[in-house]
Amino acid sequence: MNSIISIMIADDHSLMRQGLRQILELEENIKVICEASDGEDTILKAIDKKPDVILLDINMPKINGIEALRRLKDIGCESKIIVLTIHDDREYLMRTINMGVDGYVLKDSDSDTLVKSIKDVYQGKTYIQPSLAPLLVRESDSNITKEESKKSSLTKREYEVITLIAEGLNNREIGAKLYISEKTVKNHVSNIFKKIEVNDRIQAAIFAYKNNIKKI
């Protein structure tokens, strides 16, 4: 990756911001261009500085990270947004996913995980820390039956495609892996969304995690 990824760190703890800056600036392809200490400042600087990626804490003064995320999405902010938080909580995870977050990473993760999440979302992929997958598997018996029915409705090719969606690959990359055209992949993705009743790739990836869909 030759281009420099510009980053904004939004966190109300100065020591956390300093620590993240030191970690990220060890990477030659990543540059921290600004910091924010509350939700209002985050929104203003996102509009002004237009960072490629925003690392967004949830617990911040004035406007919390959840509300800042909602407002940024509402105004059409083009920055990729990774929630970087202490909350390994299903409610927070699902709320941010439903709001269209690009990544969700815990603050106690290692630096390699953080750097990978930044590079993945910058490339248009989604990144949900793998250790959080168990939080997505809390369903009633009736829901499990319904989910199994959706899973069994997938064709072999659709099954292959959804495993690659879960890995964060885009349509072009999936086509290259499966030796099919990007247009064909797009058709498969559309069919998958209808069958499993989801609206986007993050929700499809969650479905794959929850239903233990793995490479054949």
C-alpha positions in Angstrom: 0.0 0.0 0.0 1.7 3.2 -1.2 -0.8 5.9 -0.2 -0.7 7.4 3.3 -3.8 6.7 5.5 -4.7 9.8 7.4 -6.2 9.2 10.9 -8.2 11.1 13.5 -8.1 9.8 17.1 -11.3 10.7 19.0 -10.9 9.9 22.7 -11.4 11.9 25.8 -8.3 10.5 27.5 -5.1 12.3 26.5 -2.9 9.4 27.5 -4.9 7.0 25.2 -4.6 9.5 22.3 -0.8 9.8 22.9 -0.4 6.1 23.1 -2.4 5.4 19.9 -0.4 8.2 18.1 2.9 6.6 19.1 1.8 3.1 17.9 0.3 4.3 14.6 3.2 6.6 13.6 5.5 3.6 13.7 3.7 2.6 10.5 5.1 4.3 7.4 1.7 4.2 5.7 -0.2 5.8 8.5 -0.3 9.4 9.7 -2.3 10.9 12.6 -3.5 14.3 11.3 -5.7 15.4 14.2 -7.2 14.5 17.6 -10.5 15.2 19.3 -11.4 14.9 23.0 -15.2 15.0 22.8 -18.0 14.2 20.4 -18.7 17.7 19.2 -15.0 18.3 18.4 -15.0 15.0 16.6 -17.7 16.0 14.2 -16.2 19.4 13.5 -12.8 18.1 12.8 -14.1 15.2 10.7 -15.8 17.8 8.5 -12.8 20.1 8.4 -9.9 17.7 8.2 -11.6 14.8 6.3 -9.4 12.0 7.7 -9.4 8.7 5.8 -10.2 6.8 9.1 -11.6 7.9 12.4 -10.8 5.9 15.6 -13.9 6.7 17.7 -14.3 6.1 21.4 -17.8 5.5 22.7 -17.6 7.2 26.1 -16.9 10.9 25.4 -18.3 14.1 26.9 -20.8 16.6 25.2 -21.8 14.0 22.6 -20.9 10.4 23.1 -19.4 8.2 20.4 -22.6 6.5 19.4 -24.4 9.9 18.8 -21.3 11.2 17.0 -21.3 8.2 14.7 -25.0 8.7 14.0 -24.5 12.4 13.1 -21.5 11.7 11.0 -23.4 9.1 9.0 -26.4 11.4 8.7 -24.3 14.2 7.1 -22.6 11.8 4.7 -19.2 11.8 6.2 -16.9 9.8 3.9 -14.3 8.9 6.5 -14.2 5.3 7.5 -15.1 4.9 11.2 -13.7 2.3 13.6 -15.2 2.2 17.1 -12.3 1.7 19.4 -13.7 0.9 22.9 -13.5 -1.0 26.1 -17.0 -2.3 25.6 -17.1 -6.0 24.6 -20.9 -5.7 24.9 -23.4 -7.1 22.4 -25.7 -4.1 22.6 -23.0 -1.6 21.7 -21.7 -3.8 19.0 -25.1 -4.4 17.3 -26.0 -0.7 17.6 -22.9 0.5 15.9 -23.1 -2.2 13.2 -26.7 -1.2 12.5 -25.6 2.4 12.2 -23.0 1.4 9.5 -19.7 1.4 11.4 -16.8 0.2 9.3 -14.9 -1.5 12.2 -15.2 -2.5 15.9 -12.0 -3.1 17.9 -11.4 -3.4 21.6 -8.9 -1.1 23.3 -7.0 -4.1 24.8 -6.3 -5.6 21.4 -2.7 -5.7 20.2 -1.2 -3.1 17.9 -1.2 -5.6 14.9 -5.0 -6.0 15.2 -5.5 -2.2 15.3 -3.3 -1.6 12.3 -5.0 -4.4 10.3 -8.4 -3.0 11.1 -7.3 0.4 9.8 -5.8 -1.0 6.6 -8.9 -3.2 6.0 -11.5 -0.5 6.4 -9.3 1.9 4.3 -9.5 -0.7 1.5 -13.3 -0.8 1.7 -13.5 -3.9 3.8 -15.2 -4.3 7.2 -13.4 -5.3 10.4 -15.0 -6.8 13.5 -12.5 -8.1 16.0 -12.8 -11.9 15.7 -12.9 -12.4 19.5 -16.3 -10.6 19.5 -17.9 -13.2 17.3 -19.4 -15.1 20.4 -21.3 -12.0 21.3 -23.3 -12.4 18.1 -24.4 -15.9 18.9 -27.2 -15.4 21.4 -30.5 -16.5 19.9 -33.6 -18.3 21.0 -34.5 -21.8 19.8 -37.0 -20.4 17.3 -34.5 -17.9 15.9 -31.9 -20.7 15.6 -34.4 -22.8 13.6 -35.1 -19.8 11.3 -31.4 -19.1 10.9 -30.7 -22.7 10.0 -33.4 -22.5 7.4 -31.8 -19.4 5.8 -28.4 -21.1 5.9 -29.7 -24.2 4.1 -31.3 -22.1 1.4 -27.9 -20.9 0.2 -26.5 -22.7 -2.9 -23.0 -24.0 -2.8 -21.7 -21.0 -4.8 -23.6 -18.6 -2.5 -22.1 -20.4 0.5 -18.6 -19.8 -1.0 -19.4 -16.1 -1.6 -20.6 -15.4 1.9 -17.5 -17.0 3.5 -15.4 -14.5 1.5 -17.7 -11.6 2.5 -17.1 -12.6 6.1 -13.4 -12.4 5.4 -13.9 -8.8 4.3 -13.3 -9.3 0.6 -15.0 -7.0 -1.9 -16.8 -8.2 -5.1 -13.7 -7.9 -7.3 -11.6 -9.9 -4.9 -14.3 -12.5 -4.5 -14.5 -12.8 -8.3 -10.8 -13.3 -8.5 -10.8 -16.0 -5.8 -13.7 -17.9 -7.4 -12.8 -17.3 -11.1 -16.1 -15.6 -11.8 -16.9 -12.1 -13.0 -17.5 -9.2 -10.7 -21.1 -8.9 -12.1 -21.8 -12.5 -11.3 -20.5 -11.9 -7.7 -22.8 -8.9 -7.4 -25.8 -11.1 -8.4 -24.8 -13.8 -5.9 -24.4 -11.1 -3.1 -27.9 -9.7 -4.0 -29.4 -13.2 -3.8 -27.6 -13.9 -0.5 -28.9 -10.7 1.1 -32.5 -11.6 0.1 -32.2 -15.2 1.4 -30.7 -14.4 4.8 -32.7 -11.1 5.1 -29.9 -8.6 5.5 -29.2 -5.2 4.0 -25.4 -5.0 3.9 -22.1 -6.8 4.0 -21.5 -6.4 7.7 -24.8 -8.0 8.5 -24.0 -10.8 6.1 -20.6 -11.3 7.8 -22.4 -11.4 11.2 -24.8 -14.1 9.8 -21.8 -16.1 8.7 -20.1 -15.8 12.1 -23.4 -16.7 14.0 -24.1 -19.7 11.8 -20.6 -21.1 11.7 -20.3 -20.7 7.9 -16.8 -21.5 7.0 -14.8 -22.4 3.9 -15.8 -25.7 2.3 
